[in-house]
Amino acid sequence: MHRKSNVFIEILKYLPRDKFNEAVQKYDGDKWAKKLKYWDLFNVLLHGQLSGEMSLRMVSLSHNSHFGVTETKIARSTLSDSCMKKNPAVLMDVFWQLVSQIKNKGKKLLNNLASTIQLLDSTGIMLMDKGHEWAKGNGRINGLKIHTIYDNALKCPVHFSITSANVNDI
C-alpha cells in the first residue's frame, strides 16, 4: 500500500523547484544520472534528515517504507553512489536561494519567531563547608542548581527555579 507523507509534501511546496532545476542545469547535476535524478536524491535525503535517520541504510529503508512503490524503491548502494558523484554546489545554491527568500519575504515571520524564543540554562552552585549535608550531589558538584528561562525579546530572565544539583534540566 502506497502511503503519502502529507507534512513532507507541504514542506516541499516551500522549495522553489524552478530555482532548484536552474541550479542543477548550471552545474550539469543530472548529466550522468540513470536512476536517481538530483531532485529525487534531495527528496530522499531531506526525508531522511527530517526522520532523524543516522545512516544511508536507514535513510534508504525509511524512504522505501514511506514511499514504497516499486518504481521509487532506492537501494543503499544507489543512494551511496549518488551522494558520492553529485556536485554539492547545487545544494549550496539552493540553500542560498532559500536564505534570500527568508530575508526578503520572512522578516515579519522572523521577528515574530524571535519574540517567542526563550532560552533555558542551568548553573550549578557548589555548597561547601558543614551544614549543607542535605544538598544532593550530581557526581560533579554537591549543592544546588538554578534553572533560568531567558526571554530573548525582553532581554531578561522571566522564570527561575532552584533545585537539587541532581535534577535534570529537562
Stockholm file with secondary structure:
# STOCKHOLM 1.0

chainA/1-170         MHRKSNVFIEILKYLPRDKFNEAVQKYDGDKWAKKLKYWDLFNVLLHGQLSGEMSLRMVSLSHNSHFGVTETKIARSTLSDSCMKKNPAVLMDVFWQLVSQIKNKGKKLLNNLASTIQLLDSTGIMLMDKGHEWAKGNGRINGLKIHTIYDNALKCPVHFSITSANVNDI
#=GR chainA/1-170 SS CCCCCHHHHHHHTTSCHHHHHHHHHHTTTTTTCSSCCHHHHHHHHHHHHHHTCCSHHHHHHHHHHHSCCGGGCCCHHHHHHHHHHSCTHHHHHHHHHHHHHHHHHCHHHHHHHHHHCEEEEEEEEECCSTTCTTSCBCSSCBEEEEEEEEETTTTEEEEEEEEETTSCCC
#=GC SS_cons         CCCCCHHHHHHHTTSCHHHHHHHHHHTTTTTTCSSCCHHHHHHHHHHHHHHTCCSHHHHHHHHHHHSCCGGGCCCHHHHHHHHHHSCTHHHHHHHHHHHHHHHHHCHHHHHHHHHHCEEEEEEEEECCSTTCTTSCBCSSCBEEEEEEEEETTTTEEEEEEEEETTSCCC
//
